[in-house]
Amino acid sequence: MTDRNRKQVPIDITAVRRVVTGVNGDGRSAVSFDGPSPHLHEPPEYPTFRFTDLWGAPSTSPDPSDPADAADGPTLLAPGAGANVFRLVEIAPDPPGWDPADGLHATASFDYVYVLSGAIRCLLEEGEVELRQGDVFVQRATVHGWSNPGPDPCVLLSVMLGITSP
């Protein structure tokens, strides 16, 4: 049986366990955070799209001794240049009458995406590609959009690396 024939398991992006290590008061490694990430974002301008930020860094050299929750902060669709974000994304089925071309956009980021469950179409200015559970997608600051014509939500795991605008 291949991955494409495996039964889909629903993933609740609000309940995924997030374990983050750090350094305790004695300077020893310890668990800093253990539990679901409280950083769920549902941008009103994208009614089929929501995401949970798991972690992030404001630069390529983050301070590992910083005790703050690096996913806490303003809602950003993409990280700034030199920053990164690690997130779970859920894209619901397209609503009736919605034109997927209306969602075309570009972000100043390289996005490494893994499809955890469901299926999704990525629309480009020249063509489109269908992605299914187990597929990997590398989006390199190009114009793209997402369309989920299926009956089930699609869940993606994404690492976004902010770049200087091309």
C-alpha positions as CSV (number, residue, x, y, z in Angstrom):
1,M,0.0,0.0,0.0
2,T,1.4,3.4,-1.0
3,D,1.0,6.6,1.0
4,R,-1.5,7.8,-1.5
5,N,-3.8,4.8,-0.7
6,R,-3.4,5.2,3.1
7,K,-6.5,6.2,5.0
8,Q,-6.5,9.9,5.8
9,V,-6.5,10.8,9.5
10,P,-8.1,14.1,10.4
11,I,-5.7,16.6,12.0
12,D,-6.9,19.2,14.4
13,I,-4.4,22.1,14.1
14,T,-5.5,23.5,17.4
15,A,-4.6,20.4,19.4
16,V,-1.2,19.3,18.0
17,R,1.2,18.9,20.9
18,R,4.1,21.4,20.8
19,V,7.2,20.6,22.9
20,V,9.9,23.3,23.0
21,T,13.2,23.0,24.9
22,G,15.1,25.8,26.6
23,V,17.5,26.4,29.5
24,N,16.2,26.5,33.1
25,G,17.4,28.8,35.9
26,D,20.3,26.4,36.6
27,G,21.5,26.6,33.0
28,R,20.4,23.1,32.2
29,S,18.3,21.9,29.3
30,A,14.6,21.5,30.1
31,V,11.2,21.7,28.5
32,S,10.0,25.3,28.3
33,F,6.6,24.7,26.6
34,D,4.5,21.5,26.3
35,G,1.0,21.5,25.0
36,P,-1.0,22.9,22.1
37,S,0.1,26.1,20.6
38,P,-2.2,29.0,21.6
39,H,-1.4,30.9,18.4
40,L,-4.3,30.1,16.1
41,H,-4.9,32.8,13.5
42,E,-8.0,33.0,11.3
43,P,-7.5,36.0,9.0
44,P,-10.9,37.4,8.1
45,E,-9.8,38.2,4.5
46,Y,-9.1,34.5,3.9
47,P,-12.3,32.7,5.1
48,T,-11.1,29.2,4.1
49,F,-7.6,29.6,5.6
50,R,-6.4,29.3,9.2
51,F,-3.1,28.6,10.7
52,T,-1.4,27.8,14.0
53,D,2.1,29.2,14.5
54,L,4.3,26.7,16.3
55,W,7.5,28.7,16.5
56,G,9.5,31.3,14.7
57,A,12.6,33.4,14.8
58,P,13.2,37.1,14.0
59,S,16.6,36.4,12.5
60,T,18.9,33.7,11.3
61,S,20.7,33.9,14.7
62,P,18.0,33.6,17.3
63,D,18.9,33.6,21.0
64,P,18.3,30.1,22.3
65,S,18.3,31.4,25.9
66,D,15.3,33.7,25.3
67,P,12.5,32.3,27.5
68,A,9.7,33.9,25.4
69,D,7.3,32.0,23.2
70,A,8.7,32.9,19.8
71,A,5.4,32.2,18.1
72,D,3.7,34.9,20.2
73,G,3.2,38.2,18.4
74,P,1.3,39.9,15.7
75,T,-0.4,37.8,13.0
76,L,1.9,37.8,9.9
77,L,1.1,35.9,6.7
78,A,4.8,35.7,6.0
79,P,8.0,36.4,8.0
80,G,10.1,39.4,7.4
81,A,13.5,39.2,5.6
82,G,15.8,37.0,7.6
83,A,13.1,35.7,9.9
84,N,11.3,32.3,9.8
85,V,8.1,30.8,11.0
86,F,7.0,27.2,11.6
87,R,3.3,26.6,11.2
88,L,0.4,24.3,10.6
89,V,-2.0,25.5,7.9
90,E,-5.6,24.3,7.3
91,I,-7.3,25.1,4.1
92,A,-11.0,24.3,4.0
93,P,-12.9,23.3,0.9
94,D,-13.6,26.2,-1.6
95,P,-16.9,27.9,-0.8
96,P,-19.6,27.9,-3.5
97,G,-19.0,30.6,-6.2
98,W,-15.5,31.3,-5.1
99,D,-12.9,31.9,-7.9
100,P,-9.5,30.5,-6.8
101,A,-7.8,33.0,-9.1
102,D,-9.0,35.7,-6.6
103,G,-6.6,34.2,-4.1
104,L,-3.4,34.6,-6.1
105,H,-0.7,36.3,-4.2
106,A,3.1,36.3,-3.6
107,T,5.0,36.4,-0.3
108,A,8.7,37.4,0.1
109,S,9.5,33.9,1.4
110,F,10.7,30.5,0.6
111,D,8.1,28.1,1.9
112,Y,8.9,24.4,2.5
113,V,5.5,22.7,2.7
114,Y,4.6,19.1,3.5
115,V,1.0,17.9,3.0
116,L,-0.1,16.1,6.2
117,S,-3.6,15.3,5.2
118,G,-6.1,15.9,2.4
119,A,-5.4,17.3,-1.1
120,I,-4.9,20.8,-2.5
121,R,-4.3,22.5,-5.8
122,C,-1.6,25.1,-6.1
123,L,-2.4,27.6,-8.8
124,L,0.4,29.4,-10.6
125,E,0.4,32.1,-13.3
126,E,1.3,29.3,-15.7
127,G,-0.6,26.1,-14.7
128,E,-1.4,24.4,-11.5
129,V,-0.3,21.3,-9.6
130,E,-2.3,18.9,-7.3
131,L,-0.7,18.0,-4.0
132,R,-1.7,15.1,-1.8
133,Q,-0.8,13.6,1.5
134,G,2.9,12.9,1.7
135,D,3.8,15.4,-1.1
136,V,6.4,18.2,-0.6
137,F,6.2,21.6,-2.2
138,V,8.9,24.3,-2.3
139,Q,7.4,27.7,-3.1
140,R,10.1,30.2,-3.9
141,A,8.5,33.7,-3.7
142,T,6.4,33.1,-6.7
143,V,2.8,34.2,-7.4
144,H,0.5,31.3,-6.2
145,G,-2.8,30.6,-4.8
146,W,-4.6,27.6,-3.1
147,S,-7.8,25.9,-4.0
148,N,-9.3,23.0,-2.2
149,P,-12.1,21.5,-4.4
150,G,-12.4,18.4,-2.3
151,P,-14.8,17.7,0.5
152,D,-12.2,17.7,3.3
153,P,-9.9,20.3,4.8
154,C,-6.2,20.0,3.7
155,V,-3.6,20.3,6.5
156,L,-0.1,21.5,5.6
157,L,3.1,21.7,7.7
158,S,5.1,24.7,6.6
159,V,8.5,26.4,7.3
160,M,8.6,29.9,5.8
161,L,11.9,31.6,5.4
162,G,11.6,35.4,4.9
163,I,13.7,36.8,2.1
164,T,14.5,40.2,0.7
165,S,11.8,41.0,-1.9
166,P,13.0,39.8,-5.4
